[in-house]
Amino acid sequence: MEYINFVLLIVMLLLCYLEISKLKKQVAQQQKQLDELCTRTGEGSLASGYISDMIKSEVLALKNAGKDVEAVKELRGSIPLCLC
């Protein structure tokens, strides 16, 4: 009896994992679509990967000064960047 419960638990966990993976892919696809709409409508500053000119110049200045780690920290702190 315990074996059956264990197998059912494993199957349920697998199904939950698959559903969560599917939902994550769907959210990523929707974010891409929103970003594309923002770009096409001329509102690129609303896109998730938008980097303002001020941040670009700060990051480039840090990189050119040889402070690559600080540049990455500045960039990651300024935008919602996922390294997934």
DRENZA-238990 format. One record per residue (C-alpha): residue number from 1; y, x, z. Coordinates in pm, whole numbers, plus 50000, padded with zeros to 5 digits. Layout:
<rs>
(NUM,(Y,X,Z))
...
</rs>
This chain:
<rs>
(1,(50000,50000,50000))
(2,(50240,50280,50082))
(3,(50163,50443,49749))
(4,(50271,50131,49562))
(5,(50596,50112,49761))
(6,(50666,50477,49689))
(7,(50607,50431,49315))
(8,(50829,50121,49311))
(9,(51103,50312,49490))
(10,(51083,50597,49238))
(11,(51096,50350,48947))
(12,(51397,50172,49097))
(13,(51578,50502,49151))
(14,(51506,50605,48794))
(15,(51637,50276,48660))
(16,(51953,50309,48872))
(17,(52006,50664,48746))
(18,(51967,50553,48384))
(19,(52211,50266,48432))
(20,(52470,50490,48596))
(21,(52434,50743,48315))
(22,(52484,50470,48058))
(23,(52794,50343,48239))
(24,(52942,50694,48260))
(25,(52898,50737,47885))
(26,(53062,50400,47826))
(27,(53362,50491,48043))
(28,(53400,50824,47862))
(29,(53392,50646,47525))
(30,(53652,50393,47641))
(31,(53877,50676,47762))
(32,(53853,50839,47420))
(33,(53946,50510,47257))
(34,(54245,50465,47490))
(35,(54361,50819,47419))
(36,(54334,50756,47046))
(37,(54534,50433,47080))
(38,(54801,50613,47281))
(39,(54829,50881,47016))
(40,(54839,50636,46725))
(41,(55104,50417,46885))
(42,(55330,50711,46955))
(43,(55271,50706,47330))
(44,(55080,51034,47350))
(45,(55225,51099,47694))
(46,(55000,50820,47828))
(47,(54681,50990,47707))
(48,(54458,51144,47972))
(49,(54474,51494,47827))
(50,(54852,51503,47779))
(51,(55025,51818,47897))
(52,(55404,51810,47925))
(53,(55614,52084,47767))
(54,(55729,52201,48110))
(55,(55371,52248,48233))
(56,(55275,52419,47908))
(57,(55556,52669,47946))
(58,(55468,52739,48311))
(59,(55100,52790,48230))
(60,(55176,53012,47932))
(61,(55415,53221,48142))
(62,(55147,53270,48407))
(63,(54886,53357,48144))
(64,(55116,53605,47971))
(65,(55187,53765,48309))
(66,(54813,53826,48349))
(67,(54771,53558,48615))
(68,(54492,53366,48446))
(69,(54347,53218,48767))
(70,(54686,53087,48877))
(71,(54742,52942,48530))
(72,(54414,52752,48545))
(73,(54494,52627,48896))
(74,(54835,52506,48781))
(75,(54684,52330,48482))
(76,(54404,52165,48679))
(77,(54649,52052,48946))
(78,(54881,51895,48691))
(79,(54645,51690,48479))
(80,(54323,51498,48541))
(81,(54104,51753,48367))
(82,(53729,51725,48393))
(83,(53515,52032,48330))
(84,(53201,51823,48293))
</rs>
